[in-house]
């Protein structure tokens, strides 16, 4: 893995994503979910909401990186709130 310039934040990011996928897989095996309709305009499963939340978080970060000079902690906080909201009420 020496071809990539791993930093602690990037390693933590990918480890966190892998842990989220592992927990979601175990949770799905133990308690299968059914589709439900929340504030999103489509019926979604737990995995769909995780994917939409992560995709939205990526766009939030790209917007902040491209449009502002604010520290990365601001979009990180907004992304956490977005992800929790989508997983809970999406």
VEXGUDO-820090 format. One record per atom (N, C-alpha, C, CB): z, y, x; residue in three letters. Coordinates in steps of 0.001 Angstrom, whole numbers, padded with zeros to 6 digits, always signed. Glycine has a CB too. Layout:
# residues N
ZYXALA...
END
This chain:
# residues 90
+000000-001198+000811UNK+000000+000000+000000UNK+000000+001266+000857UNK+001196-000004-000924UNK-000267+001130+002120UNK-000263+002280+003003UNK-001425+003238+002772UNK-000279+001817+004410UNK-002433+002826+002002UNK-003581+003682+001741UNK-003231+004858+000826UNK-004701+002867+001128UNK-002126+004761+000115UNK-001742+005848-000789UNK-000545+006594-000206UNK-001408+005302-002208UNK-000580+007895-000348UNK+000503+008722+000175UNK+001674+008687-000820UNK+000016+010195+000423UNK+002475+007646-000746UNK+003598+007499-001667UNK+004693+008477-001313UNK+004139+006068-001648UNK+005140+009166-002310UNK+006310+010022-002173UNK+007363+009466-003130UNK+005973+011545-002481UNK+008576+009904-002967UNK+009631+009427-003860UNK+009330+009751-005326UNK+010969+010039-003458UNK+008895+010964-005666UNK+008602+011243-007074UNK+007476+010366-007642UNK+008232+012701-007233UNK+006410+010147-006860UNK+005325+009315-007390UNK+005759+007856-007522UNK+004087+009415-006485UNK+006540+007370-006598UNK+007040+005997-006705UNK+007966+005855-007906UNK+007775+005585-005416UNK+008857+006818-008110UNK+009751+006779-009266UNK+008970+006845-010571UNK+010755+007927-009201UNK+007913+007628-010603UNK+007073+007726-011792UNK+006492+006360-012162UNK+005942+008742-011565UNK+005881+005684-011209UNK+005250+004397-011500UNK+006285+003300-011776UNK+004354+003983-010337UNK+007414+003359-011106UNK+008490+002397-011385UNK+009021+002603-012803UNK+009642+002541-010349UNK+009170+003862-013213UNK+009647+004160-014569UNK+008665+003656-015617UNK+009869+005670-014743UNK+007376+003879-015412UNK+006360+003397-016350UNK+006401+001869-016426UNK+004948+003881-015926UNK+006512+001201-015295UNK+006581-000266-015284UNK+007824-000761-016016UNK+006576-000795-013840UNK+008948-000106-015812UNK+010187-000495-016513UNK+010063-000268-018011UNK+011390+000293-015965UNK+009430+000830-018410UNK+009231+001082-019836UNK+008368-000010-020469UNK+008585+002460-020050UNK+007319-000404-019784UNK+006456-001463-020312UNK+007196-002794-020384UNK+005200-001608-019447UNK+008001-003083-019399UNK+008783-004319-019403UNK+009789-004326-020554UNK+009512-004496-018061UNK+010511-003230-020728UNK+011486-003139-021817UNK+010787-003230-023171UNK+012288-001826-021717UNK+009650-002565-023327UNK+008920-002626-024594UNK+008423-004043-024876UNK+007738-001648-024575UNK+008002-004761-023850UNK+007542-006137-024031UNK+008691-007035-024471UNK+006918-006673-022733UNK+009817-006929-023793UNK+010988-007738-024162UNK+011445-007386-025572UNK+012146-007524-023155UNK+011489-006104-025891UNK+011916-005659-027210UNK+010964-006174-028296UNK+011995-004127-027253UNK+009669-006198-027990UNK+008674-006686-028956UNK+008821-008187-029188UNK+007250-006369-028469UNK+009146-008934-028145UNK+009342-010384-028291UNK+010604-010660-029116UNK+009444-011073-026894UNK+011671-009917-028841UNK+012926-010137-029549UNK+012897-009612-030981UNK+014054-009486-028798UNK+012300-008463-031184UNK+012239-007849-032513UNK+010840-007326-032776UNK+013273-006709-032644UNK+009935-008182-033251UNK+008561-007720-033525UNK+008575-006545-034514UNK+007695-008886-034089UNK+007716-005594-034271UNK+007700-004414-035130UNK+006553-004501-036129UNK+007581-003131-034287UNK+006648-003684-037139UNK+005582-003550-038116UNK+005037-002135-038004UNK+006086-003859-039568UNK+003791-001975-038417UNK+003212-000644-038382UNK+003956+000267-039354UNK+001710-000693-038721UNK+004073+001538-038958UNK+004696+002506-039849UNK+004007+003847-039701UNK+006202+002636-039560UNK+004196+004672-040698UNK+003586+005996-040712UNK+004672+007032-040501UNK+002822+006255-042041UNK+004529+007816-039449UNK+005455+008906-039173UNK+004707+010220-039239UNK+006134+008731-037796UNK+004999+011141-038324UNK+004303+012425-038338UNK+002905+012343-037740UNK+005111+013453-037591UNK+002607+011253-037030UNK+001252+011059-036522UNK+000335+010717-037693UNK+001212+009937-035434UNK-000939+011102-037620UNK-001827+010896-038772UNK-002325+009450-038947UNK-003011+011805-038643UNK-001800+008519-038174UNK-002221+007120-038282UNK-000995+006221-038341UNK-003131+006720-037091UNK-001200+004997-038816UNK-000129+004009-038805UNK-000058+003456-037376UNK-000379+002855-039875UNK+001145+003395-036816UNK+001297+002999-035418UNK+002376+001943-035255UNK+001622+004210-034556UNK+002239+001177-034179UNK+003282+000243-033765UNK+004075+000912-032648UNK+002676-001135-033296UNK+005106+000246-032196UNK+005940+000766-031113UNK+005105+001011-029853UNK+007093-000210-030808UNK+004237+000079-029527UNK+003392+000219-028337UNK+002395+001358-028465UNK+002651-001071-028071UNK+001843+001543-029669UNK+000930+002669-029896UNK+001633+003994-029648UNK+000369+002631-031325UNK+002854+004099-030161UNK+003611+005346-029986UNK+003951+005589-028523UNK+004895+005313-030818UNK+004264+004524-027777UNK+004520+004683-026343UNK+003272+005197-025638UNK+004976+003348-025717UNK+002123+004613-025943UNK+000870+005034-025315UNK+000547+006486-025658UNK-000283+004119-025754UNK+000676+006858-026943UNK+000395+008234-027356UNK+001371+009199-026689UNK+000473+008367-028893UNK+002633+008803-026594UNK+003622+009647-025932UNK+003325+009855-024460UNK+004988+009052-026085UNK+002939+008785-023765UNK+002606+008908-022342UNK+001334+009719-022130UNK+002447+007526-021715UNK+000352+009520-022995UNK-000888+010283-022889UNK-000630+011769-023141UNK-001936+009747-023881UNK+000170+012070-024153UNK+000529+013459-024421UNK+001292+014082-023270UNK+001349+013552-025683UNK+002171+013310-022651UNK+002923+013807-021496UNK+001996+014133-020330UNK+003968+012778-021059UNK+000977+013311-020133UNK+000004+013589-019068UNK-000715+014906-019340UNK-001022+012436-018946UNK-001121+015131-020582UNK-001801+016384-020924UNK-000878+017593-020778UNK-002338+016317-022350UNK+000371+017428-021137UNK+001337+018525-020963UNK+001443+018887-019478UNK+002741+018126-021530UNK+001562+017883-018618UNK+001648+018144-017184UNK+000364+018788-016660UNK+001933+016846-016425UNK-000784+018283-017073UNK-002051+018860-016600UNK-002187+020313-017038UNK-003245+018042-017122UNK-001786+020612-018267UNK-001843+021994-018738UNK-000971+022899-017863UNK-001393+022078-020209UNK+000264+022490-017615UNK+001169+023323-016828UNK+000681+023474-015391UNK+002576+022731-016842UNK+000179+022392-014818UNK-000315+022477-013440UNK-001528+023390-013352UNK-000668+021083-012907UNK-002404+023302-014349UNK-003629+024101-014322UNK-003462+025542-014758UNK-004639+023468-015177UNK-002496+025823-015619UNK-002415+027152-016221UNK-001227+028007-015785UNK-002374+027007-017679UNK-000229+027396-015146UNK+000954+028177-014774UNK+001363+027875-013339UNK+002123+027883-015732UNK+002248+028689-012843UNK+002836+028454-011526UNK+004292+028019-011642UNK+002733+029712-010664UNK+004694+027593-012829UNK+006070+027169-013049UNK+006357+025855-012327UNK+006349+027023-014549UNK+007617+025621-011987UNK+007976+024344-011367UNK+007673+023168-012311UNK+009470+024344-010976UNK+007439+022009-011744UNK+007058+020826-012505UNK+008176+020331-013415UNK+006647+019723-011564UNK+009393+020831-013206UNK+010509+020397-014043UNK+010376+020867-015486UNK+011810+020899-013466UNK+009708+021993-015710UNK+009510+022470-017080UNK+008643+021510-017894UNK+008872+023857-017066UNK+007450+021152-017426UNK+006678+020184-018213UNK+007350+018813-018278UNK+005282+020038-017629UNK+008127+018468-017264UNK+008845+017198-017296UNK+009833+017181-018466UNK+009585+016957-015959UNK+010591+018246-018626UNK+011535+018336-019736UNK+010837+018317-021089UNK+012365+019594-019610UNK+009743+019065-021198UNK+008977+019080-022446UNK+008415+017691-022735UNK+007833+020119-022373UNK+007948+017001-021698UNK+007387+015661-021865UNK+008427+014655-022326UNK+006767+015193-020570UNK+009637+014766-021812UNK+010712+013864-022238UNK+010999+014062-023726UNK+011998+014104-021401UNK+011086+015330-024144UNK+011321+015626-025563UNK+010159+015105-026407UNK+011505+017152-025783UNK+008926+015310-025949UNK+007729+014837-026659UNK+007749+013311-026785UNK+006442+015297-025925UNK+008015+012614-025703UNK+008010+011156-025719UNK+009077+010606-026657UNK+008223+010613-024312UNK+010279+011146-026586UNK+011359+010695-027478UNK+010997+010975-028938UNK+012697+011396-027114UNK+010407+012140-029202UNK+010014+012487-030569UNK+008962+011533-031116UNK+009488+013911-030618UNK+007962+011235-030307UNK+006896+010326-030755UNK+007442+008921-030962UNK+005739+010299-029735UNK+008279+008454-030054UNK+008822+007103-030201UNK+009741+007008-031422UNK+009586+006694-028930UNK+010475+008045-031706UNK+011433+008006-032803UNK+010821+008301-034170UNK+012527+008980-032537UNK+010031+009390-034245UNK+009538+009831-035540UNK+008031+009753-035696UNK+009975+011218-035782UNK+007309+009334-034648UNK+005838+009294-034701UNK+005368+008223-035530UNK+005244+009154-033377UNK
END
